[in-house]
Amino acid sequence: MKKWMIILVVTSLLPALIVTGKEDKKEKADYPLDVCVVSGAKLGSMGEPYEYKHDGRRILLCCAGCVRAIENNPEKYLKKLDEAAKEAAKKAVNEAGEEAGEDAGKKGHPKQAGSCCAH
């Protein structure tokens, strides 16, 4: 009886664990920096990155010791984070445009990326 109860509990929790893992990976992929916004150390170089929330904004740090710097001057570090997010967005747009151009050329599309149809 106990064995069946354990199996039931584990199987009922399994979907939640899978979904949570996917969300964590997506959040990490969406984060614009791979370094600590305070120290510049590579995230994960000191173990699992420390997640800090400032006014609802998620900030990944190399360690809990960097929290004080953010609390003392949040504008400075949020500005760095915003600039990194803008750069990441630009890079994503450029990569998407390049992929679209490559796809147009591969398909024999008459209007290839970078060309103009107005003569």
Secondary structure, 3 states (H helix, E strand, C coil): CHHHHHHHHHHHHHHHHHHHHHHHHHHHHHCCCCECCCCCCECCCCCCCEEEEECCEEEEECCHHHHHHHHHCHHHHHHHHHHHHHHHHHHHHHHHHHHHHHHHHHCCCCCCCCCCCCC
